[in-house]
Amino acid sequence: MEIRLALIGLGWAVRELWAPRILEHPGFTVVAVHDPDPAAAAWATDRFPAARLLRDPGELGSGDVDLAVVATPNHLHASTAVSLLEQGIPTFVEKPVCVSPAEAAALAAAERTGGARMLSGTAAWYRADVMALRGLLPDLGPLRSVELSWIRASGIPAPGGWFTERRRAGGGALVDLGWHLITLGMRMLSWPRVTQVTGAVSADFLAKAGAEATWRGDSPDGPSHEMAPKDVEDTVRGVLALDGGPLFSVCAAWASHSARDVTRIVLEGADARAELTCTFGLSPNGVDGSLVLHRDGQAEVIEPAREARGTEYRRQLDHLPALLTDPGQRGVATAEVTRTIDIIERLYRSAGAPGPGA
């Protein structure tokens, strides 16, 4: 049985992450699309000619689709998803799912009211190397520290467009890259209570020429975009104290002094230490991955299955039907979103920066 999809918002995430994998996947068919930009709508109807072109997401009824994918600009994620969920339409919301605790509460209420499932996630959870790292957790003993970082060399998305405007993006590198890191790390720890948060943000690269993510292909078009404020952070550093657990540190940067884009996850336990080095996402400026287990003075190289860049997005798609039908998943995503946005807001507050809900 095919899952009938509606794509709401047809920007970079749909063009580069969703559409290529849906087109090659036998389990999904796109039956409706929406974007206020005529060029984006034309792009979608060219690739999904049988899909209904919606003037407004509100035209969808609960029996029209099996899942709506919300990939609008950040500030519209929650309001769009709430309206769909209240109509009883299962909805997958791209990150950041919301930009305030109030929006997280509204999403949870809409899921209860409409009776439909809200889904979200981070594709990195389905990477072969991350799954191999997760498999090492029992070997590490009680965890003492968890370190997660995602540092791009030059990766500011669409400088001068909505990504760098706090009003529409909700924040910078913290809500864009940090959302993934926080979700991933806290999932591995089964979401312990966060007792203390310390954060710092900076924007040293936001105005520098050459710091943009040219590989994304989403550079701003026209002077109106160039005039948009650049009032978000390009780098965040944070430390979380967890109730009865390890010290948890996170660093996310859109741009840096580095030559390559690098993601690192380091799990330090009483019995062993695991270090994963890789590059999340689709950046062509990544590094060759490695996973090493250190124990008793010895380093053991773990060899996860080699896979093509972006395979994790296909694997996430593969899991959606089960998530839609599993009764145990009701409320799981909204609870995770509530915890994630709480941590993000507390990091901004500690840094003295305007939070997503400001």
N, C-alpha and C positions, 0 to 999 in steps of 0.2 A: 504494500500500500504506500503510495507517495504522500509525502507531507506537503500540503499546499501552503506556500509562503507569500506574504506581502512584505515588500521592501519599502520602508518608510524612511526617506532620506537616502540620497544616492551619491554621497560624497566618496572620499578616498577609501573609507572602510569597506563600503559595498563594492566599489570598483576593483579594489586590489585584494580584498580578503574574502568576501562572500561570493561575488558573482562568478569568478573563475572556477571555484570549487562546486558551486551549485550546478553550473553548466555541465560538469563532468560527473555529477553524482546521480545515480539512478533513483535515489530515494526522495528527491525533492523536486518540486516544480513551482515556478514563480507564477502566481495568478493575478497579482496586483502590485503596482508600483506607485510611489508618490514622491515628488520633489517640486518645490515652487519654481526652481530654475528650469526654463524650457530646454536648455542644452542638456542638462542632466536627465530630464524626462525623455528626450529624444535618444540619448545614449541607451537608456534602459529599454525603451520599446524596440530599439534595433536588436538588442541581445535577447529580449524576451517578448517576441512579437505577439504571443498569445495572451500576454498579461493585460489586465484592465488598468488603464491610466486613471488614477484617482485625482480629483481636484482637491480633496481634503481627506485625511485619514478617517474622519468621522463617517465617510460613506461606507466603510466596512461594517458588515454585520457579523454576529458571532458564528454563523454557519458558513461564512464565505471563505474562511481560511483556517488552517490548523495552527499557524504560528505567524505572528507579525514580528519583523525585525526592525527595531528602532535604531537608526544610525544618523539621526539629525545632528545639528550642532548641539554642543553640550547643554546649553541652557534650556533646550526644548526636550531633552530626553525624558525627564520625569513627567512633565505635563502631557506629553504625547502618550507615554506609556499608561498613565493613569486613565486617560480617556478610553484607551483600548481595553484595559483590564476591567474597567467598570462595565463595559459592554459584553464581558465574558469571553474576550479574545485572548488566548495565550500569547504572551509577548516576551521576546528576547530583547534586552536592552544593552546596547554597547556601552562600554565604560567611557567616561565615568557615568555610572547609572544615574546619579543625581549629584547635586551640588550643595546640598544642605541636609541636616538631620530632619527638618520639616518635610522635605521632599521624600526622604526615605520612609517617614511615617505615612505619608500620603500613598506611596506605592504599596506598602503593606496593607493599608486599609482598602485600597482598590482591589487588591488580590482577594481579600476576604469577601468584599461586597460582590464582585463579579463572579467569583468561584473559578476563575481561570488561573493558570499557572504563570508566574513571572519567572523568567530565567535570565541568568547573566553568567559571566565567567571570564576567565583569562585563558587564552589558548595555550599559554606557556605550561599550564598544568598538564597538558597532553604531549609535551615534547618527550621524545625517547630518553634524552639525557636527564631531564627532570624526573621522569618516572624511575629511572635507575637510581638517582639520588634519593628519592623517597624510599626506595627499597633498601637503602643502607641504614635507615634510621634505627632499626633494632640493634645494629652493630655498634652504634655510637655510645650507648649508655645514656644516663641522664644528661640532657643538654645543658651546657653552660653559656653558650653564646650562639646567636644566629645573625649572620651578616649578609645583607643583600644589597647589591648595587647594580645599576644600569647606567653606564656612562657613555654617552655618545661623543664622538669627536666633533662633528658638525651635524646637528640634527634638529634645529629649531623648525617646527612645521609652519609653513606659510607666514613668515614674519610680516607683521602689519595687518594680517587678516584676523579672523575671529579667534584663532588659536592663541594669540598673544594678547587678547583683550579680556581682562578678568570678568567683565560683566557678562560676556557670552561664553567664555571657556570655563569659568569657575575657578581657574588657577592655571599654573603653568606645568612644569615638569612633575610636580607632586601629584596632580590629578591625572596627568597623562601617563607617565611611566610609573610613578610611585603607587598608583592604584593597583597595578599588576603585582608589584613586589610585595606590598602589604598583604594582598589577598593570598598570594602564593605562600609566603612565609607563615602567616597565621593559620592557614589551612593545614599546613604540615604539623602545627602545634595544637590543632583542634581548638583554636580560638580561646586561649586563656584570657582572663580579665587583665586589662592594661591599667596598672596602678599609677604610673608616672610617665610623662611625655616631655621630651626636650627636643626642640627643633630650631633650625636656622635656615634661612633662604637667602639667595643672592641672584643678581641679574647682570653679571659681568660680561656676558657674551651676547645679550639680546640685541644690542645695537651694532655689533661688529659685522662687517662685511665678510661673507664667506662662511658664516656660522649656520646657514640655513640647510635644511634637509632637501637638497635638490633632487635626490633620488625618489622622493615621494611624488613629485610631479603635481604638487598642489600650491605652487607659488601664487600669490595674490594677483588678481587681474584688475588693473585700472587704478587710478589715483584715489578713489574712495576707500579702497582697501589699504593703501599705503598710509592713509591718514588715520587709520584706526589706532587707538592707544596701544602702547606696548607696556602694560602695567602688571605683568605677571613675573614670577621667578623663572629663571632657566635652570636653577640648581636648588636642591633641597637636601639637607642632612638631618637625620633624626635618630634619636635613641628612645626606646620604649623599655620600661621596667614591667615585667609580667608577673602576675601573682603566682608565686611558687615555681617560676620557670626561669629560662635563660634571659640574658640581656639581648635585646633585639635591636639591631641597627639597620638603617636604611639610607641609601644615598641614590638619588636620581638626578641626572643632568642631561639636558638637551644638547649641550655643547661643553667642551672642555679643552684642556691643553693636550689631550691624548691624540694619538695618530689613528686609532681604530676605535670602533664601537664595541664595548665589552660589557657583558653581564657576568656577575660573579655571585655565587651563593656558597657561603662557608658555614658549615655546621660543626661546632666544637662540642664534643661530648666528653664525659668522664673516661670513656674507654677508647675513643678514636675520634678522628677529625676527617670530615669529607669536604672536598673543595671542587666545585663545579665552575668551570670557566667556559663561556659560550657567548653568543649574541642573540638576544631575543628579537623577534620581529623579522622584517624583510630587508633590513639594511644590507646593501652590498659591500659595506665597509667593515664587516665583522671579522672575527678571529676563528681559527680552528679550535674546536671544542676539546675539552679534556675534563675527565672526572678522576680524582685521585683520592684514595683512602689512606690516611696516615695512622699507623698503629704500632706501638712499641718500637719506634725508631725506624720503621720500614714504610716505604711508600708503595702502594699497590695501585697500578693503573687499571681502572675499570673501563671497559669498551662497550658503551651503549650501541644499539643498532644504529648504523649510519642511515640517514634519511635526507631527502631533498628539503631545501629551505621552504618553509611554509607548510610542511606536512601536518604540523600540529593543528592548523586551522581546519584541514580536512578531518582530522581525528575528532575535533570538537564537534563538527557537523555530524559525524557518525554517532555521537553520543546523544544528540538532541532527542531522537524519538523515545529513547528509554527515559530520559529526564521528563519528558512530557507526560508519560503514562505512569510513572512510579509515584504512588500516593505518598511515599515517604519524603518526596521532594517538595511537598507543599510548604511554603513558608521558608524553605532553606535559603533561597537566593535573597529574599528580602531581609532575612536576619543577617546574612553576610554583608549585604550592602549597608545596613544600619551600622554594623560594627566598623566597616571600612571608612565610611564618611565621618564617623565619630573620631577615629584616629587621625584622619586628615585634618579635620577642623582643629583638633587639639594641637597638632604640629604647627599649623598656621598661628594659632593663638600663642603658643610658646615663642614662636619666632617674631611675634609682634607684627605680623602681616595680616592683611584682610583675608578672612577665610572665604570658602566657597559660598557660604550663605550670606555674606556681607553685602 
